[in-house]
Structure formats: structure tokens, C-alpha cells
Amino acid sequence: MALLDDRLKAEIDARRDALVALTQDLVRIPTVNPPGENYRDICDHLAGRLRGQGFDCTLVRAEGAPGDSERWPRWNIVARKEGRRAGETVHFNSHIDVVEAGHGWTTDPFGGEVRDGRVYGRGTCDMKGGLAASIVAAEAFLDLCPDFEGAVEISGTADEESGGYGGVAYLAEKGWFSPERVQHVIIPEPLNKDRICLGHRGVWWAEIETHGRIAHGSMPFLGDSAIRHMGAVLEEMERVLWPLLEGKRTAMPVVPEGARSSTLNVNSIHGGEPEPEEGFTGFPSPCVADRCRIVIDRRFLIEEDLKEVKEEVRGMLEGIKARRPKFSYEIRDLHEVIPTMTDRDAPVVRTVAGAIGKVLEREPDYVVSPGTYDQKHIDRIGRLHNCIAYGPGVLDLAHQPDEWVGIDDMADAAKVMALTLAELLAPR
Ligand SMILES: [Zn+2]
């Protein structure tokens, strides 16, 4: 085994240029989401590459999923290479979409420029570098170990940046991530090459609306301002809710440290007269606002129960209602995700940790992500719990201008992935 490990490491080193070239090819297909462009092109590109290595490739369109249309179809690819004998299946899942480039770039965001040992471009770090690393790792393993047992799968999936409903969630519903088909899942998100991400916190989004009565702005006492009522809500959050949430600490190893508490963000606030149409140059009119809405983004911990999380906010609103004359509100759920955390003793965790030890000569850090990613669907819809995120790239660079991935980091992560395949699938 030690001999195979050394040969795999050397093989990845020999494929460094191929790794960079593949990353560049993927970055040069701009798969910006929203709206979700060029998904078919990148799937065809991946299919061409992987069929050449003997993978069976299936392109799956998430028909009827949110965002799927004739103009912007939600294409996904699942590639599978069967071993010579029965065994377990190891699956690498990467999302193919990237967020918009935004402003502030000093290089072409879709050019894939190589400079100072880095590949630059939108999606290099999050997460086409990780996808390329998993492909090169699998190719090296298959070449050196053609008599492996079980199967290797690589998927490229749509829409992770917008919730994953046209991607992993759809595939999980169709059975692609059932524990009978797949036993180990690695998601090469950019969590740093020496860290294993076990899961993520939970999410609850809700809209709160306060009600008032419209009147002339010169005589506000004749109306009832929904904005002032919302002010009371925000005041109560400052006074009671935020200190309460900050005091709730989790045993989950969330990074960064600040996210080890419960958090709540007010994503938006809208009240009164709508913004004027673009191009309108007149003044607004004087009115008392009769509606005010906020969207809250509450991130919760594995120790918390979603029902209690919701009760906390509802209880706060009821408390205001009891004290404040004419206070009336509505609250509406928008979106929720339960926290997930894979066991540290799970087989995929132990195997990747061992491979990190062999490649980087150190123990990995175990982390949990403050925000969610596609593990939620694999865990909840697929009921497959032996799943982690592990991949190259510095998480802080994701979604930023001048995003890059380090070539050494990609090569090291590819070695860890190849050694993981050897440990799980090589015959002994
Ligand atoms: Zn990502």
C-alpha cells in the first residue's frame, strides 16, 4: 500500500500541467448563476473528458426544478467507472455554477490566467479547482490501479449557489445519492487542503411584516406608521434577541469562530412608498407607511431545535404586541435547512484524515461551515450520512474579485483524494 501511495503522489506531480489546463478549461466556460448559463456546455466538456477515461456518463436535466427552462436548462452530469469486482462506491460531487464576476477584477474573470503559482478566475477556488483536482486524482488512480474494486463516481451539478434544487437535490430525489448506490461522498468545496468539513449550521429565513394605516405625511397622527412599528421590532432585537443569540454557543467546530454562536441577519427592509421607477425625476409624495417588511436570516446550531428557534422570534413579536398599542404583524416562513454534522468516526472522515496525514504530514483540522452547501440534500433527501466537504482553495476568496486557487494546493488535495481512493477501493 505504501508503494502504491508513493506512486500515486508521483503520478499527480507528473500531471500538474494537466491539472492546471483542466482548471483553465472549466473556468473559460462561464457558468454564471443566476441565471445558470452554459451548464450544457460544461457537462459536455466533462463528458468528453471522462468518457475518454472509460467512465459511463449520464446527463440529467432537472426538469421542473426552480429555474429550469428551455432558455436556461438545469443540466447535471454523473460519471461512473465500474471496477473489476464488487465493492463500495466513492463519489466526488462538485457544483459547476459560479456567482457573477462583480467589479474590481485586475484580470479577465473567465480567462484562467496563471501567475505566481496560481490560477485566477471566477470559480477557480469555488470550486472548479476542486472539480479538476478530483478528476485528475481519479484518472491517476484508475491508471495505476486498474483492477480496483467497487466504483468511482464524479458528478458536476447545477445551482449550488442558489440552493441546489436544480442540482444535487434533484439527483438525490431521483435516487442518485441513495446509500445502496453510493457509500462515500466527498464534496471538493474550498475548505483548505488540511481541513475536513463535517457539515454546516441550520438556516431559517422568514419575512416579518408590520401593519399601519396610510395618511397624509403632514398629519402623521391621523395614520399609524408601520415603519415605527418595525422600529420597535428592531429595537427589541438589539435589546434582547442579539444578546441572547450571542450567548448560545455550539460544540460544532464552526469556522470562523464568530459563527460558533447563533446568528441573525436582517437581509432587507422595505417600507412605505416603493422606490420610484428608473428614470423618474420627480419627488416622492408625503404618506405614512402602512406596510413595512424585513427578511430575517437566522442561522442555528445543531443543539437548537427549529421549532424553538421560530418560537423565540414569535415570542418576541407577541411581547411587543402585548405592550405596544395598535401593533399588528404577520410572519411568513421562506426557507429552512436543518443543521448537519457527519460523525468524526465515519469511514470517509477517517480515510481522508489518514490520507492528509500521508500527504501533508499533519493531522487535519475538523471544521463546520457557517453557511450551507449541497451536503444538506445528500444528508436529508439521499439519507446518506457518510459525506464531507474536502477540497483545495482558501474559503475567504470565494465570490471575491481576483479569485484564485493555488496550484500546489490543488496538487496536494488531488494526492489526498487519490490516496483516499486507494485506501477504499484498491484490492488488498
Ligand atoms: Zn461552492
Residues whose N, C-alpha, C, O or C-beta is under 5 A from the ligand:
A	BS01	ZN	D126 M127 E189
